[in-house]
Amino acid sequence: MILDSINQMGGSMNGRVERTAGGVIVEPPLMNAVVLDRFGGVDELSSRRIPLPEVGDDDVLIRVEYAGVGSWDAAERKGDFDGAFGIPTTFPYVLGWDAAGTVAAVGRNVAGFDVGERVYAATMPVARGGFYAEYGVVEAEFVARVPDRVPTEQAGAMAWDALTALSGLELLDLRSHETLMVFGASGGIGHLAVQLARHRGIRVLAVASGDDGVALARRLGAERAIDGRREDVLAAAYEFAPGGLDAALVTAGGGIAERSLRAIRKSGRIAWPNGVLPVPVTAPDATVSYYDGDRSRAATDRLNAIIEANSLVVHVARTFPLERVGDAHRALSDHYVGKLAVKVA
């Protein structure tokens, strides 16, 4: 049934069929992917045909069209996450935490998704592989329909960043007209947090990077946007909120971020996604909550409801073909705003 669905979708895999005296043995179909055979530098990424991932009863098989590329991909490529999730690393290893495409097949327990429907998903490459491949398998709980107004390219780079931004804002629980500093406002998480905060009526001070980052934050709805590398963030914050800011969402760590948190009122709140490094050396006066993004069905339902009511722009700075994913990883060290993506199909 799953192979039939893939064939109907025009999949490019093929499997070898051998007939034996005992019947028919079908070897796993193959797909194009970019894999690691060991952790290391960009040159360890290589293109290869590998077996299609197995589809369990509660899974959705996605024919990947676009996948996001984030700083965590580079860290994972180097081996920084090896063993971090309590699962032994096995090779070949496929990176890629978020993607969008179409449903190729579903497990027997899955309802609510049709073959050919546009979907996006957030996954963890351990232990069944990520989205730097023609197909990816994800538990249905972490798969969502792509809202009609969102292009597939944007949806492919959206899941983890948007859900992390949404989780941070829900944690802060600000009311309309309260003040929020988004630090790293021109990055993947940050530029989405600016928009989600705007939808809530929150007054946003965006601390971005570069003239293009400042322009992006302003265009996406920040009431005030500054370049954190060239301007005095504390002075701008107290001008924006003379009594101190109500909250901060920090998506980029370091000395400037740590100093900037002095502008948060003692009774204020700070949301800091796990994995944003370095964490503060000196604890701020305001309460810091370290958190993980919620990628559950309930969270994607809330995200989709916001998008359908207000829209959401995922700024994709550059898109690379799958075979040039190494160039995408090199570009992670360059200045860019928003997200990077790879085009798979």
C-alpha positions in Angstrom: 0.0 0.0 0.0 2.8 2.4 0.9 4.8 1.6 -2.3 1.6 2.0 -4.3 1.1 5.5 -2.8 4.7 6.5 -3.6 4.4 5.3 -7.2 1.2 7.3 -7.6 3.1 10.4 -6.3 5.7 10.0 -9.0 8.5 9.2 -6.5 12.0 8.7 -7.9 12.9 5.7 -5.7 13.3 2.3 -7.1 13.6 -1.1 -5.5 14.9 -4.4 -6.8 12.5 -7.3 -6.8 13.8 -10.8 -6.6 11.6 -13.9 -7.1 12.5 -17.0 -5.0 11.0 -20.4 -4.5 9.3 -19.1 -1.4 7.7 -16.1 -3.0 8.6 -12.5 -3.7 11.2 -10.5 -1.8 11.1 -6.8 -2.3 14.2 -4.9 -1.3 13.7 -1.4 0.2 13.2 1.3 -2.4 16.0 3.9 -2.6 15.9 7.7 -2.5 18.4 10.5 -3.0 19.8 12.0 0.2 22.7 13.9 1.6 24.3 11.9 4.4 27.1 11.9 6.9 29.3 8.8 7.4 31.0 10.5 10.3 30.7 13.8 12.1 33.0 16.6 11.0 33.3 19.5 8.6 31.2 20.5 5.6 33.2 18.1 3.4 31.7 15.1 5.3 28.3 15.8 3.6 27.9 13.6 0.6 25.1 12.7 -1.8 24.0 9.1 -2.0 21.0 6.8 -2.6 19.9 5.2 0.6 16.9 3.1 1.7 13.6 4.9 2.2 12.8 5.1 6.0 10.3 2.6 7.3 6.8 4.0 7.9 5.3 2.9 11.2 1.6 2.7 12.1 1.6 6.2 13.5 3.8 7.9 10.9 3.4 10.1 7.9 5.8 9.7 4.9 6.5 13.1 3.4 7.8 13.7 -0.1 10.1 16.6 0.8 10.2 19.7 -1.5 12.0 22.2 0.8 14.0 21.7 4.0 15.2 24.4 6.4 18.9 24.9 7.2 19.8 26.2 10.7 22.8 26.8 12.9 21.9 23.6 14.8 22.5 21.6 11.6 26.1 22.7 11.6 26.4 21.9 15.3 24.9 18.5 14.7 27.1 17.9 11.7 30.2 18.4 13.9 28.9 15.9 16.5 27.9 18.3 19.2 24.6 16.5 19.7 26.1 13.0 19.7 24.4 11.1 22.5 22.5 14.2 23.6 19.1 12.6 23.1 20.0 9.3 24.8 20.0 7.4 21.5 23.2 5.9 20.0 24.3 7.5 16.7 24.2 5.3 13.6 25.5 6.1 10.1 24.7 7.0 7.4 23.1 10.0 9.2 20.7 12.4 7.6 20.4 16.0 8.9 17.4 18.3 8.6 15.0 19.3 11.3 12.1 20.9 9.4 10.6 20.6 6.0 7.5 20.9 3.8 6.2 18.8 0.9 3.4 16.5 0.2 2.0 13.4 1.9 3.3 10.2 0.2 1.8 7.6 2.5 0.4 7.3 6.0 0.5 4.5 8.6 -2.5 2.4 9.4 -3.4 4.4 12.6 -3.2 7.8 10.9 -6.3 9.8 10.0 -6.7 13.3 8.7 -4.1 13.4 6.0 -4.6 12.7 2.3 -1.9 11.5 -0.1 -0.8 14.6 -2.1 -1.8 17.1 0.6 0.7 19.9 1.4 2.2 19.5 4.9 5.1 20.8 7.0 6.8 19.1 9.9 9.3 19.4 12.7 11.3 16.4 13.4 14.5 15.2 15.2 17.0 13.5 12.9 17.8 11.0 15.6 17.2 8.1 15.1 15.3 7.7 11.8 16.9 10.5 9.8 16.0 14.1 8.9 14.9 16.0 5.8 18.0 16.3 3.7 16.4 13.6 1.5 13.7 13.0 -1.0 11.5 11.5 1.7 11.2 11.8 5.4 9.1 10.0 8.0 7.6 11.7 11.0 5.1 10.8 13.6 1.7 12.2 12.6 1.6 14.2 15.9 4.3 16.5 14.5 2.9 17.0 11.0 0.6 19.8 10.0 -1.2 21.0 7.0 0.4 24.0 5.2 -2.0 27.0 5.3 -3.1 28.0 1.9 -1.4 31.4 2.0 2.0 30.0 2.8 4.3 29.1 -0.1 5.9 25.6 0.2 9.4 27.1 0.2 8.5 29.3 3.3 6.8 26.4 5.0 9.9 24.2 4.6 11.9 26.6 6.7 9.2 27.5 9.2 8.4 24.7 11.6 11.0 24.7 14.4 11.7 28.5 14.3 8.0 29.5 14.3 7.1 27.0 17.0 10.0 28.1 19.2 9.0 31.7 18.8 5.4 30.9 19.6 6.4 28.8 22.6 8.5 31.7 23.9 5.7 34.2 23.6 3.2 31.9 25.2 5.7 31.5 28.1 6.0 35.2 28.5 2.2 35.7 28.3 2.3 39.4 27.6 -0.8 41.5 27.3 -1.5 43.9 24.4 0.6 47.1 24.6 3.2 45.5 26.9 6.8 45.9 25.8 9.0 43.1 24.4 12.6 43.1 23.3 13.3 40.5 20.6 17.1 40.0 20.6 18.3 38.5 17.4 15.2 39.9 15.6 16.5 39.4 12.1 17.4 35.7 12.6 15.2 32.6 11.9 13.4 32.6 15.3 13.6 36.3 15.9 11.9 37.6 12.7 9.0 35.2 13.2 8.8 36.3 16.9 8.4 39.9 15.8 5.4 39.0 13.7 3.8 36.8 16.3 4.2 39.4 18.9 2.7 42.0 16.6 -0.3 39.8 16.1 -0.8 39.9 19.9 -0.7 43.7 20.0 2.7 43.7 21.9 5.0 46.6 21.4 8.3 45.2 20.0 11.8 46.6 20.2 13.7 44.6 17.7 17.5 44.2 18.1 18.7 43.0 14.7 21.9 42.7 12.8 22.9 44.9 9.9 20.9 47.5 7.9 19.1 44.7 6.1 18.1 43.1 9.4 16.8 46.4 10.8 14.8 46.9 7.6 13.4 43.4 7.8 12.3 43.8 11.4 10.6 47.2 10.7 8.9 45.7 7.7 7.5 42.9 9.7 6.0 45.1 12.3 8.5 46.1 15.0 7.7 49.4 16.5 11.4 50.2 16.9 14.3 48.4 15.3 18.0 48.9 15.9 21.3 47.3 14.9 22.6 45.7 18.1 26.2 45.7 16.9 26.3 49.4 16.2 23.8 51.0 18.5 23.5 51.4 22.3 20.8 48.8 23.1 20.4 49.9 26.7 19.8 53.5 25.7 17.4 52.5 23.0 15.5 50.2 25.4 15.1 52.9 28.1 14.0 55.4 25.4 11.4 52.8 24.2 10.2 51.9 27.7 11.5 54.5 30.3 10.4 52.3 33.2 12.1 49.2 31.8 10.9 46.6 29.4 8.3 44.0 30.4 10.0 41.1 28.7 12.6 39.8 26.4 12.9 36.9 24.0 16.5 36.1 23.3 17.4 34.2 20.2 21.2 35.0 20.1 23.5 34.9 23.0 26.7 36.7 23.9 27.9 39.8 25.8 25.7 42.3 24.0 22.6 40.2 24.7 23.6 39.8 28.4 24.1 43.5 28.9 20.9 44.3 27.1 18.9 42.3 29.6 19.6 45.0 32.2 16.8 46.9 30.5 14.2 44.3 31.7 12.3 45.3 34.8 13.0 43.2 37.9 9.5 42.0 37.8 9.8 41.2 34.1 10.4 37.9 32.3 13.0 36.6 29.9 12.4 33.6 27.6 15.6 31.9 26.4 15.3 28.9 24.0 17.5 25.9 25.0 20.4 25.8 22.6 20.9 29.5 22.3 24.5 30.0 23.4 26.3 31.3 25.3 23.9 31.6 28.3 24.4 34.6 30.6 27.5 34.5 32.9 25.8 36.8 35.4 22.1 36.1 36.1 19.8 39.0 35.1 17.6 40.6 37.7 14.5 39.4 35.8 13.5 35.8 35.8 14.9 33.7 33.0 13.0 30.7 31.7 14.9 28.3 29.5 12.6 26.3 27.3 12.1 24.0 24.3 9.8 24.7 21.4 6.5 22.8 21.5 6.1 20.9 18.2 2.9 19.0 19.2 -0.3 18.9 17.1 -1.9 21.4 19.6 1.0 23.9 19.0 0.9 23.6 15.2 -2.9 24.1 15.4 -2.4 27.3 17.3 0.3 28.5 14.8 -1.9 27.7 11.8 -4.8 29.6 13.3 -2.6 32.7 13.7 -1.3 32.4 10.1 -4.8 32.0 8.7 -6.0 35.0 10.6 -3.0 37.3 10.2 -0.5 35.7 7.8 3.1 35.0 8.6 6.1 35.7 6.3 9.1 33.3 6.5 12.0 35.3 5.0 14.1 32.8 3.1 17.4 34.6 2.4 18.8 31.9 0.0 17.7 28.5 -1.3 20.2 25.9 -2.4 19.6 22.7 -4.4 20.0 19.6 -2.3 23.3 18.6 -4.0 24.8 21.9 -2.8 23.7 21.6 0.8 27.4 22.0 1.7 27.3 25.5 0.4 24.2 26.2 2.5 26.2 25.1 5.6 29.1 27.4 4.6 26.6 30.2 4.2 25.5 29.7 7.9 28.8 31.5 8.8 28.0 34.5 6.5 25.7 37.4 7.3 22.1 36.8 6.2 18.7 37.6 7.6 15.8 35.1 8.1 16.4 31.5 7.1 18.3 29.4 4.6 16.7 26.5 2.8 17.4 23.6 0.4 15.2 22.7 -2.5 14.9 18.9 -2.6 12.3 18.3 -5.3 
